[in-house]
């Protein structure tokens, strides 16, 4: 397996973990367990961002194009109507 594929695989796995943590946190009633899971999520988010920066610098990952100001305002408008 090439380095690029390994990095992208790790990014995908960590993204899934972060999503899973969010689900668990939302349903967790125990404050200590909730805090522990939040700490794990925060660590994964930092790791994911650090790895993303490396992948981006090496050209392994190309982020989506930036949203235009008009697109941002359209989404804000749609969200505020709900």
Biotite code that builds the C-alpha atoms (Angstrom):
import biotite.structure as struc

atoms = struc.array([
    struc.Atom([0.000, 0.000, 0.000], chain_id="A", res_id=1, res_name="UNK", atom_name="CA", element="C"),
    struc.Atom([1.317, 3.442, -0.927], chain_id="A", res_id=2, res_name="UNK", atom_name="CA", element="C"),
    struc.Atom([1.737, 6.230, 1.613], chain_id="A", res_id=3, res_name="UNK", atom_name="CA", element="C"),
    struc.Atom([-1.059, 8.284, 0.020], chain_id="A", res_id=4, res_name="UNK", atom_name="CA", element="C"),
    struc.Atom([-3.562, 5.435, 0.359], chain_id="A", res_id=5, res_name="UNK", atom_name="CA", element="C"),
    struc.Atom([-2.519, 4.783, 3.953], chain_id="A", res_id=6, res_name="UNK", atom_name="CA", element="C"),
    struc.Atom([-2.950, 8.450, 4.898], chain_id="A", res_id=7, res_name="UNK", atom_name="CA", element="C"),
    struc.Atom([-6.350, 8.652, 3.210], chain_id="A", res_id=8, res_name="UNK", atom_name="CA", element="C"),
    struc.Atom([-7.420, 5.407, 4.896], chain_id="A", res_id=9, res_name="UNK", atom_name="CA", element="C"),
    struc.Atom([-6.389, 6.748, 8.311], chain_id="A", res_id=10, res_name="UNK", atom_name="CA", element="C"),
    struc.Atom([-8.205, 10.041, 7.668], chain_id="A", res_id=11, res_name="UNK", atom_name="CA", element="C"),
    struc.Atom([-11.348, 8.143, 6.727], chain_id="A", res_id=12, res_name="UNK", atom_name="CA", element="C"),
    struc.Atom([-11.137, 5.923, 9.807], chain_id="A", res_id=13, res_name="UNK", atom_name="CA", element="C"),
    struc.Atom([-10.566, 8.853, 12.166], chain_id="A", res_id=14, res_name="UNK", atom_name="CA", element="C"),
    struc.Atom([-13.455, 10.776, 10.582], chain_id="A", res_id=15, res_name="UNK", atom_name="CA", element="C"),
    struc.Atom([-15.732, 7.796, 11.242], chain_id="A", res_id=16, res_name="UNK", atom_name="CA", element="C"),
    struc.Atom([-14.534, 7.630, 14.846], chain_id="A", res_id=17, res_name="UNK", atom_name="CA", element="C"),
    struc.Atom([-15.252, 11.330, 15.367], chain_id="A", res_id=18, res_name="UNK", atom_name="CA", element="C"),
    struc.Atom([-18.773, 10.844, 14.019], chain_id="A", res_id=19, res_name="UNK", atom_name="CA", element="C"),
    struc.Atom([-19.273, 7.866, 16.307], chain_id="A", res_id=20, res_name="UNK", atom_name="CA", element="C"),
    struc.Atom([-18.085, 9.805, 19.336], chain_id="A", res_id=21, res_name="UNK", atom_name="CA", element="C"),
    struc.Atom([-20.668, 12.496, 18.600], chain_id="A", res_id=22, res_name="UNK", atom_name="CA", element="C"),
    struc.Atom([-23.451, 9.922, 18.618], chain_id="A", res_id=23, res_name="UNK", atom_name="CA", element="C"),
    struc.Atom([-22.276, 8.413, 21.884], chain_id="A", res_id=24, res_name="UNK", atom_name="CA", element="C"),
    struc.Atom([-21.840, 11.807, 23.562], chain_id="A", res_id=25, res_name="UNK", atom_name="CA", element="C"),
    struc.Atom([-25.364, 12.853, 22.588], chain_id="A", res_id=26, res_name="UNK", atom_name="CA", element="C"),
    struc.Atom([-26.805, 9.756, 24.285], chain_id="A", res_id=27, res_name="UNK", atom_name="CA", element="C"),
    struc.Atom([-24.513, 9.561, 27.323], chain_id="A", res_id=28, res_name="UNK", atom_name="CA", element="C"),
    struc.Atom([-26.063, 10.271, 30.714], chain_id="A", res_id=29, res_name="UNK", atom_name="CA", element="C"),
    struc.Atom([-22.988, 9.629, 32.875], chain_id="A", res_id=30, res_name="UNK", atom_name="CA", element="C"),
    struc.Atom([-21.028, 12.918, 33.180], chain_id="A", res_id=31, res_name="UNK", atom_name="CA", element="C"),
    struc.Atom([-17.647, 11.244, 33.737], chain_id="A", res_id=32, res_name="UNK", atom_name="CA", element="C"),
    struc.Atom([-18.054, 8.889, 30.786], chain_id="A", res_id=33, res_name="UNK", atom_name="CA", element="C"),
    struc.Atom([-19.321, 11.763, 28.651], chain_id="A", res_id=34, res_name="UNK", atom_name="CA", element="C"),
    struc.Atom([-16.237, 13.846, 29.542], chain_id="A", res_id=35, res_name="UNK", atom_name="CA", element="C"),
    struc.Atom([-13.922, 10.915, 28.761], chain_id="A", res_id=36, res_name="UNK", atom_name="CA", element="C"),
    struc.Atom([-15.504, 10.408, 25.340], chain_id="A", res_id=37, res_name="UNK", atom_name="CA", element="C"),
    struc.Atom([-15.360, 14.151, 24.643], chain_id="A", res_id=38, res_name="UNK", atom_name="CA", element="C"),
    struc.Atom([-11.641, 14.090, 25.478], chain_id="A", res_id=39, res_name="UNK", atom_name="CA", element="C"),
    struc.Atom([-11.112, 11.160, 23.100], chain_id="A", res_id=40, res_name="UNK", atom_name="CA", element="C"),
    struc.Atom([-13.058, 12.984, 20.376], chain_id="A", res_id=41, res_name="UNK", atom_name="CA", element="C"),
    struc.Atom([-11.050, 16.168, 20.899], chain_id="A", res_id=42, res_name="UNK", atom_name="CA", element="C"),
    struc.Atom([-7.797, 14.208, 20.588], chain_id="A", res_id=43, res_name="UNK", atom_name="CA", element="C"),
    struc.Atom([-8.972, 12.534, 17.396], chain_id="A", res_id=44, res_name="UNK", atom_name="CA", element="C"),
    struc.Atom([-10.062, 15.891, 15.960], chain_id="A", res_id=45, res_name="UNK", atom_name="CA", element="C"),
    struc.Atom([-6.602, 17.346, 16.618], chain_id="A", res_id=46, res_name="UNK", atom_name="CA", element="C"),
    struc.Atom([-4.909, 14.257, 15.151], chain_id="A", res_id=47, res_name="UNK", atom_name="CA", element="C"),
    struc.Atom([-7.200, 14.367, 12.100], chain_id="A", res_id=48, res_name="UNK", atom_name="CA", element="C"),
    struc.Atom([-6.456, 18.043, 11.465], chain_id="A", res_id=49, res_name="UNK", atom_name="CA", element="C"),
    struc.Atom([-2.697, 17.566, 11.865], chain_id="A", res_id=50, res_name="UNK", atom_name="CA", element="C"),
    struc.Atom([-2.723, 14.610, 9.471], chain_id="A", res_id=51, res_name="UNK", atom_name="CA", element="C"),
    struc.Atom([-4.963, 16.522, 7.051], chain_id="A", res_id=52, res_name="UNK", atom_name="CA", element="C"),
    struc.Atom([-2.428, 19.389, 6.951], chain_id="A", res_id=53, res_name="UNK", atom_name="CA", element="C"),
    struc.Atom([0.396, 16.946, 6.139], chain_id="A", res_id=54, res_name="UNK", atom_name="CA", element="C"),
    struc.Atom([-1.705, 15.200, 3.489], chain_id="A", res_id=55, res_name="UNK", atom_name="CA", element="C"),
    struc.Atom([-2.658, 18.522, 1.939], chain_id="A", res_id=56, res_name="UNK", atom_name="CA", element="C"),
    struc.Atom([0.983, 19.701, 1.855], chain_id="A", res_id=57, res_name="UNK", atom_name="CA", element="C"),
    struc.Atom([2.021, 16.468, 0.118], chain_id="A", res_id=58, res_name="UNK", atom_name="CA", element="C"),
    struc.Atom([-0.834, 16.750, -2.373], chain_id="A", res_id=59, res_name="UNK", atom_name="CA", element="C"),
    struc.Atom([-2.531, 13.597, -1.056], chain_id="A", res_id=60, res_name="UNK", atom_name="CA", element="C"),
    struc.Atom([-5.760, 15.363, -0.229], chain_id="A", res_id=61, res_name="UNK", atom_name="CA", element="C"),
    struc.Atom([-7.473, 18.137, -2.116], chain_id="A", res_id=62, res_name="UNK", atom_name="CA", element="C"),
    struc.Atom([-10.212, 19.857, -0.114], chain_id="A", res_id=63, res_name="UNK", atom_name="CA", element="C"),
    struc.Atom([-13.478, 20.934, -1.677], chain_id="A", res_id=64, res_name="UNK", atom_name="CA", element="C"),
    struc.Atom([-13.611, 24.426, -3.138], chain_id="A", res_id=65, res_name="UNK", atom_name="CA", element="C"),
    struc.Atom([-14.372, 27.238, -0.702], chain_id="A", res_id=66, res_name="UNK", atom_name="CA", element="C"),
    struc.Atom([-18.013, 28.271, -0.552], chain_id="A", res_id=67, res_name="UNK", atom_name="CA", element="C"),
    struc.Atom([-18.804, 31.672, -1.990], chain_id="A", res_id=68, res_name="UNK", atom_name="CA", element="C"),
    struc.Atom([-20.270, 34.394, 0.211], chain_id="A", res_id=69, res_name="UNK", atom_name="CA", element="C"),
    struc.Atom([-23.561, 33.985, -1.667], chain_id="A", res_id=70, res_name="UNK", atom_name="CA", element="C"),
    struc.Atom([-23.637, 30.239, -0.921], chain_id="A", res_id=71, res_name="UNK", atom_name="CA", element="C"),
    struc.Atom([-22.896, 30.899, 2.752], chain_id="A", res_id=72, res_name="UNK", atom_name="CA", element="C"),
    struc.Atom([-25.692, 33.455, 2.997], chain_id="A", res_id=73, res_name="UNK", atom_name="CA", element="C"),
    struc.Atom([-28.117, 31.086, 1.232], chain_id="A", res_id=74, res_name="UNK", atom_name="CA", element="C"),
    struc.Atom([-27.414, 28.309, 3.750], chain_id="A", res_id=75, res_name="UNK", atom_name="CA", element="C"),
    struc.Atom([-27.707, 30.736, 6.683], chain_id="A", res_id=76, res_name="UNK", atom_name="CA", element="C"),
    struc.Atom([-31.042, 31.922, 5.315], chain_id="A", res_id=77, res_name="UNK", atom_name="CA", element="C"),
    struc.Atom([-32.329, 28.362, 4.904], chain_id="A", res_id=78, res_name="UNK", atom_name="CA", element="C"),
    struc.Atom([-31.259, 27.409, 8.425], chain_id="A", res_id=79, res_name="UNK", atom_name="CA", element="C"),
    struc.Atom([-32.841, 30.455, 10.030], chain_id="A", res_id=80, res_name="UNK", atom_name="CA", element="C"),
    struc.Atom([-36.189, 29.729, 8.346], chain_id="A", res_id=81, res_name="UNK", atom_name="CA", element="C"),
    struc.Atom([-36.439, 26.264, 9.948], chain_id="A", res_id=82, res_name="UNK", atom_name="CA", element="C"),
])
